[in-house]
Amino acid sequence: MALLRPLAPALGATHLVPIAALVPVLAVADRTIFLALRAEHYWTTVVVFAATADWIGGAKAVQLALWLWAGVSKLNHHFPTVVCVMTSNSPFARFAWLRRRMYVRYPDDLRPSRLALAMSHAGTALELGVPVVLACSTGETAIAVGIAMALALHAFITSNVPMGAPIEWNLMVVYGVFALFWAHPGAYPFDVGPPRLGALLAIMLVAVPLLGNIAPGRLSFLLAMRYYAGNWPYSVWLFHGDSYRKLDRLVKAAPWIYDQLGRFYDRATSVGLVGKVLAFRLMHLQGRALPVLLPKAIEGPLHEYEYLDGELVGGLALGWNFGDGHLHRDGLLRAIQDQCGFAPGELRCIFVESQPLGGAKMAYQIHDAASGLLDAGELDVRELRGRQPWAGP
């Protein structure tokens, strides 16, 4: 009901304060709901609306932070693999020669090419440049330049239809750049009004994203504003034999993935479709750890296990997923084990954390549902850069 009240013709604090108050309460009860609401973006803006009648400056600050931290999150070696996979998989990049040019030597060397590297660096510079230009602009010409940069950035992203990306986010920030910066050129982005609101924005727009980038294991990549940079936490769930049937003891949002696909396709086609998720993971820099980690996690050949990306497990068990491996790591594993009772060896999970900003390694853990932690360590990103997507045993 609180979400429906703002549909009133005229909005006021009485409509917005309940939302601003309820969202953090929901976060305490279930962080999945908090993240699904995209609270780092929309909730923070709602608080600005509710806290002051002169909300333009605060809303601008939120918008600038989204671009800035999204750009900062791409200052690593992960983003070039995002660009080459996204571009070569785009429904609009119909030229075979362009798709092949994304890789060093297709199909023998599938690491990012110089063209992919150049595109990734240009995209990072553009994403960092947009907030700098708009934050420093007062005249119409300078603001128009910043808006043109934002349009170029989001038009490229949207036209590639990247898998799993929030296209809604790209549309909203384009709307915001006109509604805030073009329509209100004189409003200073950091004139946020009440000191308490300024303190909250400093926490949400500076402290929280900074912590999430430096110590990614502590916060969701959404709160860290590390959007579609390829540096995501992820998990892989490995069910031995038909042990996955024990998931039927859960109250799930949907049936087992192959039961869903089996209504439309034969088994071979279903396996091929789910295999695209594995291929997508392996094509990114982070996924090249799997040829190293899979032999550590399982006992016997891989074909004896049902391989499922944690995103799909999150969709089944939680009803939502968004590339956030924190939602389907050891906490969810323990909750599922309490209800499903997997025997030792029946369910093994690989949890890989993001690379910290300025760091050179990615932490990982391997768990058995019944026995607990089996192995933990770190992966050298420099070593992964030299690997092919599916090189290894």
Secondary structure, 3 states (H helix, E strand, C coil): CCCCHHHCCCCCHHHHHHHHHHHHHHHHHCHHHHHHCCCCCHHHHHHHHHHCCCCHHHHHHHHHHHHHHHHHCCCCCCHHHHHHHHHHCCCCCCCHHHHHHCEEECCCEEEECHHHHHHHHHHHHHHHHHHHHHHHCCCHHHHHHHHHHHHHHHHHHHHCCCCCCCHHHHHHHHHHHHHHHHCCCCCCCCCCCCHHHHHHHHHHHHHHHHHHHHCHHHCCCCCCCCCCCCCCCEEEEEEECCHHHHHHHCCCCCCCHHHHHCCCCCHHHHHHHHHHHHHHHHHCHHHHHHHHHHHHHCCCCHHHEEEEEHHHHHHHHCCCCCCCHHHHCHHHHHHHHHHHCCCCCCEEEEEECCCCCCCCEEEEEEEECCCEEEEEEEEEHHHHHCCCCCCCC
